[in-house]
Amino acid sequence: MESLIMKFSDISIGDVAKVGGKNASLGEMYNRLSGEKIAIPSGFAVTADAFWLFIDRNRLREKLNELLFNLDTNEFSNLTYIGKQARSLILNGTMPHELAVAIEQEYNELCGGRPVEVAVRSSATAEDLPQASFAGQHESFLNVSGKENLLTAVQKCYASLFTDRAIKYREDNKFEHAKVALSVGVQKMVRSDKACAGVCFTLEPESGFRNVIHIGGVWGLGENIVQGAVTPDEFIVFKPSLKKGKKAIIQKRLGEKAKTMVYSENDRQFQSTINIETPAEKREQYVLSDDEITTIARWALVIEAHYDKPMDIEWAKDGLTNELFIVQARPETVHAQKNPYLVKEYRLQKKGPLLAEGEAIGSKITSGIARVLQSAGDAEELQPGEIVVTEITSPDWDPVLKKAAAIVTDKGGRTSHASIVARELGVPAVVGTSNATKNILDGQMITVSCCEGKTGFVYRGQLTWQEVAHDFSNLKMPAATHPMLIAGDPESAFRLSFYPNEGVGLMRMEFIITHFVQVHPMALVKFNELTDAATKEKIEKLTHHYPDKEAYFVDKLSQGIATIGAAFYPKDVIVRMSDFKTNEYANLVGGAQFEPEEENPMLGFRGASRYYNDRYVQGFRLECEAIKTVRNVMGLSNVKVMIPFCRTVEEGKKVIEVMKANGLDRDADPGLEIYVMAEIPSNVLLADQFAGIFDGFSIGSNDLTQLTLGVDRDSALVSGLFSEQNEAARLMISMVIQKAKAAGKKIGLCGQAPSDIPEFARFLVKEGINSISFNPDALLQGINNILEAEEKQDVKAAK
């Protein structure tokens, strides 16, 4: 009888062959991690030996083998019939008496004398392949109460070994059906139907970036997030900050969570689930508090360290006790098997009419015939290479999706079933579009693009694109001149972190303000003074989760900066403070009321001049607050700041004083560095004086060239005169590099020219510049140009 049942307290990870991967992992954590205060609900496993006892007592081995021998393994035309017959054999079998008694006795002990609800989960294992993963292939039953219901659930788990998807999975992975057994885990139920549940990856699930923990959550049972039935809340936690005890949550995204899965009150015997509408006020709430997010993240860190590999974890919160629990943990399989330094870039040559957009899964582009399917039962309509368009997918879709070139769904998020399958298959997916099945016609030619950031797009027609393969694994880096990136979009930061780089030499704040904040900072500071009712209404809508409107700006901006800072940690990320021109600021929500009209905004109220001016000084205070939050609260000390368009030394001193008053004080925070853009001739001519107040320089070659030559590079009439190669422009650059070096200050350059013009790269290397920052699409060419320049000049030692 001992071989039929094993308590979690007696199970370790070495028992996979006896109880399957799922139960072995639960037992391992229950025994080995309880000292870390990780809460795992207690339970027991009905072993693989018990399964074979059931099969043999009911004389099913030969019948099942004969059924599966007749499976059409080419077209799988009779898969549905074979699966149904196999399940029927199991369900019509009789539970052996000694097995029933063993299960009932263990259940009584778990209950402590009174019936309690349990979760009953399948945990398959292969005798000769103890490490085989069968995630998502078999059934689980929740909120099962009473001995009879428990025995029924165990038998239903046995039958689920022969679901259509499980049979197909074994065929695809060349597992012998006769050698795969099914253990069943019985675990005290966490009443997440009355609270929330979700998933947690110990890496970023899109890029495979390993320095963060990604948590997703929904109200009610976690099945909604697994199936992708709703868009979940998402949280990203930075591991190094978590280990240092800092505020490690660097991103929070509120999902719509339109449905909540709860138990049906009408099915008392074998309780089923229903999806109800989530009340409006709960849709607007995060499912977890910051403390709860941090708790789950800490547990995930411990679990990952214990297994020494990235993990895919399920968590749940009990609505009766308000306790958090880990209910499952398995190794993450998609990114663990990939080399993140092998990168294929996709670039769309031209966009077409937009049909739908949602969350991008992967970074590929593909085109094909759209096949709009209502259910997995429509599988025969899909031809290989077509694109599945549907409302939602579940594990029943697995055999169908393997034929698809891409997946598009109305519902779901980054951790939904469709997303996970797309990653496993290596095909692009756009999930959570809300309207794809309405806007895309069956049989229509479409292009699915996931190469444009975290948002994926579905375009009408067959578009053209470019594919470029890169292998960064053994790329030689320059000896002395550091190649850095120009960045601004937090959504691409984790992917870009795998590119060869020495950090971010220019992080443009403007992208975050435009796309994530959207509101002019002074419109938040002086919200009550706004005169336009429509503007006030729009700001109210954007900021309604924040009782303090200024906090909205700081929170959104700090999260964006922190994401990029985390992606490249511990390398330097130099954040340029806002450098909108007045006409650009005016385009922000509420901006028109606070911006003057200027004849030439390029030379007007921009950069440093704004930061101490009454018109904007309070807006700059919010920018400083965001930087202070990132560095001091979140612990991203690699984030440095840079002042743009600083016309005079006196102006520089004023800005430093304003920053100090706003908490960015180099005396109090010795690791803080403040750079200045060298983009005005005065910066060059007085570089020795600017070096006295700033920690380094970054040459803005575009502005410096046009101001040196008096050329508006955007003017079609004179733009032909614009060239960084002009002798006067090169003289200015040479002069500022030499003055910076003489003062012992670091100096870099941001711009396109060193990648486009090898000769210009040779000039910079010869002058002894410390770093050159490139846009991502120019980085590799830029590195090659630097390497050639260093080789010709026999540069060896780092400067």
Rosetta blueprint (number, residue, H / E / L):
1 M L
2 E L
3 S L
4 L L
5 I E
6 M E
7 K E
8 F H
9 S H
10 D H
11 I L
12 S L
13 I H
14 G H
15 D H
16 V H
17 A H
18 K H
19 V H
20 G H
21 G H
22 K H
23 N H
24 A H
25 S H
26 L H
27 G H
28 E H
29 M H
30 Y H
31 N H
32 R H
33 L L
34 S H
35 G H
36 E H
37 K L
38 I L
39 A L
40 I L
41 P L
42 S L
43 G E
44 F E
45 A E
46 V E
47 T L
48 A H
49 D H
50 A H
51 F H
52 W H
53 L H
54 F H
55 I H
56 D H
57 R H
58 N L
59 R L
60 L L
61 R H
62 E H
63 K H
64 L H
65 N H
66 E H
67 L H
68 L H
69 F H
70 N L
71 L L
72 D L
73 T L
74 N L
75 E L
76 F L
77 S L
78 N L
79 L H
80 T H
81 Y H
82 I H
83 G H
84 K H
85 Q H
86 A H
87 R H
88 S H
89 L H
90 I H
91 L H
92 N L
93 G L
94 T L
95 M L
96 P L
97 H H
98 E H
99 L H
100 A H
101 V H
102 A H
103 I H
104 E H
105 Q H
106 E H
107 Y H
108 N H
109 E H
110 L H
111 C H
112 G L
113 G L
114 R L
115 P L
116 V L
117 E L
118 V E
119 A E
120 V E
121 R E
122 S E
123 S E
124 A E
125 T E
126 A E
127 E L
128 D L
129 L E
130 P L
131 Q L
132 A L
133 S L
134 F L
135 A L
136 G L
137 Q L
138 H L
139 E L
140 S E
141 F E
142 L E
143 N E
144 V E
145 S L
146 G L
147 K H
148 E H
149 N H
150 L H
151 L H
152 T H
153 A H
154 V H
155 Q H
156 K H
157 C H
158 Y H
159 A H
160 S H
161 L H
162 F H
163 T L
164 D H
165 R H
166 A H
167 I H
168 K H
169 Y H
170 R H
171 E H
172 D H
173 N L
174 K L
175 F L
176 E L
177 H H
178 A H
179 K H
180 V E
181 A E
182 L E
183 S E
184 V E
185 G E
186 V E
187 Q E
188 K E
189 M L
190 V L
191 R L
192 S H
193 D H
194 K H
195 A L
196 C E
197 A E
198 G E
199 V E
200 C E
201 F E
202 T L
203 L L
204 E L
205 P L
206 E L
207 S L
208 G L
209 F L
210 R L
211 N L
212 V E
213 I E
214 H E
215 I E
216 G E
217 G E
218 V E
219 W E
220 G E
221 L L
222 G L
223 E H
224 N H
225 I H
226 V H
227 Q H
228 G L
229 A L
230 V L
231 T L
232 P L
233 D E
234 E E
235 F E
236 I E
237 V E
238 F E
239 K H
240 P H
241 S H
242 L H
243 K H
244 K L
245 G L
246 K L
247 K L
248 A L
249 I E
250 I E
251 Q E
252 K E
253 R E
254 L L
255 G L
256 E L
257 K L
258 A L
259 K E
260 T E
261 M E
262 V E
263 Y E
264 S L
265 E L
266 N L
267 D L
268 R L
269 Q L
270 F L
271 Q L
272 S L
273 T E
274 I E
275 N E
276 I E
277 E E
278 T L
279 P L
280 A H
281 E H
282 K H
283 R H
284 E L
285 Q L
286 Y L
287 V L
288 L L
289 S L
290 D H
291 D H
292 E H
293 I H
294 T H
295 T H
296 I H
297 A H
298 R H
299 W H
300 A H
301 L H
302 V H
303 I H
304 E H
305 A H
306 H H
307 Y H
308 D L
309 K L
310 P L
311 M E
312 D E
313 I E
314 E E
315 W E
316 A E
317 K E
318 D L
319 G L
320 L L
321 T L
322 N L
323 E L
324 L E
325 F E
326 I E
327 V E
328 Q E
329 A E
330 R E
331 P E
332 E L
333 T L
334 V L
335 H H
336 A H
337 Q H
338 K L
339 N L
340 P L
341 Y L
342 L E
343 V E
344 K E
345 E E
346 Y E
347 R E
348 L E
349 Q L
350 K L
351 K L
352 G L
353 P L
354 L E
355 L E
356 A E
357 E E
358 G E
359 E E
360 A E
361 I E
362 G L
363 S L
364 K L
365 I E
366 T E
367 S E
368 G E
369 I E
370 A E
371 R E
372 V E
373 L L
374 Q L
375 S L
376 A H
377 G H
378 D H
379 A H
380 E H
381 E H
382 L L
383 Q L
384 P L
385 G L
386 E L
387 I E
388 V E
389 V E
390 T E
391 E L
392 I L
393 T L
394 S L
395 P H
396 D H
397 W H
398 D H
399 P H
400 V H
401 L H
402 K L
403 K L
404 A L
405 A L
406 A E
407 I E
408 V E
409 T E
410 D L
411 K L
412 G L
413 G L
414 R L
415 T L
416 S L
417 H H
418 A H
419 S H
420 I H
421 V H
422 A H
423 R H
424 E H
425 L H
426 G L
427 V L
428 P L
429 A E
430 V E
431 V E
432 G L
433 T L
434 S L
435 N L
436 A H
437 T H
438 K H
439 N H
440 I L
441 L L
442 D L
443 G L
444 Q L
445 M E
446 I E
447 T E
448 V E
449 S E
450 C L
451 C L
452 E L
453 G L
454 K L
455 T E
456 G E
457 F E
458 V E
459 Y E
460 R E
461 G L
462 Q L
463 L L
464 T L
465 W E
466 Q E
467 E E
468 V E
469 A E
470 H E
471 D E
472 F L
473 S L
474 N L
475 L L
476 K L
477 M L
478 P L
479 A L
480 A L
481 T L
482 H E
483 P E
484 M E
485 L E
486 I E
487 A E
488 G L
489 D L
490 P H
491 E H
492 S H
493 A H
494 F H
495 R H
496 L H
497 S L
498 F L
499 Y L
500 P L
501 N L
502 E L
503 G L
504 V E
505 G E
506 L E
507 M E
508 R E
509 M L
510 E H
511 F H
512 I H
513 I H
514 T H
515 H H
516 F H
517 V H
518 Q L
519 V E
520 H L
521 P H
522 M H
523 A H
524 L H
525 V H
526 K L
527 F H
528 N H
529 E H
530 L L
531 T L
532 D L
533 A H
534 A H
535 T H
536 K H
537 E H
538 K H
539 I H
540 E H
541 K H
542 L H
543 T H
544 H L
545 H L
546 Y L
547 P L
548 D L
549 K H
550 E H
551 A H
552 Y H
553 F H
554 V H
555 D H
556 K H
557 L H
558 S H
559 Q H
560 G H
561 I H
562 A H
563 T H
564 I H
565 G H
566 A H
567 A H
568 F H
569 Y L
570 P L
571 K L
572 D L
573 V E
574 I E
575 V E
576 R E
577 M L
578 S L
579 D L
580 F L
581 K L
582 T H
583 N H
584 E H
585 Y H
586 A H
587 N L
588 L L
589 V E
590 G L
591 G H
592 A H
593 Q H
594 F L
595 E L
596 P L
597 E L
598 E L
599 E L
600 N L
601 P H
602 M H
603 L H
604 G L
605 F L
606 R L
607 G L
608 A H
609 S H
610 R H
611 Y H
612 Y L
613 N L
614 D L
615 R L
616 Y L
617 V H
618 Q H
619 G H
620 F H
621 R H
622 L H
623 E H
624 C H
625 E H
626 A H
627 I H
628 K H
629 T H
630 V H
631 R H
632 N H
633 V H
634 M L
635 G L
636 L L
637 S L
638 N L
639 V E
640 K E
641 V E
642 M E
643 I E
644 P L
645 F L
646 C L
647 R L
648 T L
649 V H
650 E H
651 E H
652 G H
653 K H
654 K H
655 V H
656 I H
657 E H
658 V H
659 M H
660 K H
661 A H
662 N L
663 G L
664 L L
665 D L
666 R L
667 D L
668 A L
669 D L
670 P L
671 G L
672 L L
673 E L
674 I E
675 Y E
676 V E
677 M E
678 A E
679 E L
680 I L
681 P H
682 S H
683 N H
684 V H
685 L H
686 L L
687 A H
688 D H
689 Q H
690 F H
691 A L
692 G L
693 I L
694 F L
695 D L
696 G E
697 F E
698 S E
699 I E
700 G E
701 S H
702 N H
703 D H
704 L H
705 T H
706 Q H
707 L H
708 T H
709 L H
710 G L
711 V L
712 D L
713 R L
714 D L
715 S L
716 A L
717 L L
718 V L
719 S H
720 G H
721 L H
722 F L
723 S L
724 E L
725 Q L
726 N L
727 E H
728 A H
729 A H
730 R H
731 L H
732 M H
733 I H
734 S H
735 M H
736 V H
737 I H
738 Q H
739 K H
740 A H
741 K H
742 A H
743 A L
744 G L
745 K L
746 K E
747 I E
748 G E
749 L E
750 C E
751 G L
752 Q L
753 A H
754 P H
755 S H
756 D H
757 I L
758 P H
759 E H
760 F H
761 A H
762 R H
763 F H
764 L H
765 V H
766 K H
767 E H
768 G L
769 I L
770 N L
771 S E
772 I E
773 S E
774 F E
775 N L
776 P H
777 D H
778 A H
779 L H
780 L H
781 Q H
782 G H
783 I H
784 N H
785 N H
786 I H
787 L H
788 E H
789 A H
790 E H
791 E H
792 K H
793 Q L
794 D L
795 V L
796 K L
797 A L
798 A L
799 K L
